[in-house]
């Protein structure tokens, strides 16, 4: 098992000003994986974590995803892997019903071979909580996520969402929003900053789209633990190539 962080305490500024890890989002059809592996190899110096986006990989059976994950772990054993199946309602391509979503994620957890699992916040409460408990029993970290694809909630609402996530005993709390302007981006970063001041959890905040690119670059200065990039095709609005992301992050962090 690969552990991403080892928190050693510190003052408020130490807690808030963190160096975001770069997560590369991977997705491909079966006939494209060899090219994608080569791209990961070529960009490995710019990558801290791999995210496998199952909803974008065209798998028909759980075994298809497990095969991909096994190959990724064999080829890139030094990089932690996040498993994500993003549903349509959360901005992904996944069409599974809640019980099917639960069954898929349970199978992935039980198989092992991943380090972090992304679980959507507003999955049915009993199913969500059972997945969180099962993942921790297996030594897998949990990232609970929520995406607002068409707006940015109020600062109060975003802080309440983060508080709700942290109460679930998860390792990472992720919120992604769609800003209309710079004020919305600042609002998201403020929610991250104020939440992180009072928390030892790993907080992740992303403002999507062109308006939100600053949050991907400077999020660490506000306490965001992760930022997401690509190596060929963006999987979310506003993602940058990992090489560009790494270079520009040095300015802010």
Secondary structure as UniProt FT lines:
FT   HELIX           12..16
FT   STRAND          21..26
FT   HELIX           30..32
FT   HELIX           33..42
FT   HELIX           44..46
FT   STRAND          49..53
FT   HELIX           54..56
FT   TURN            57..58
FT   HELIX           62..75
FT   TURN            77..78
FT   STRAND          80..84
FT   HELIX           88..90
FT   HELIX           98..111
FT   STRAND          116..120
FT   TURN            121..122
FT   HELIX           125..137
FT   TURN            138..139
FT   STRAND          141..148
FT   HELIX           155..166
FT   TURN            167..168
FT   STRAND          172..178
FT   HELIX           182..197
FT   STRAND          202..208
FT   HELIX           210..212
FT   HELIX           213..222
FT   STRAND          226..230
FT   TURN            237..238
FT   STRAND          240..241
FT   HELIX           242..252
//
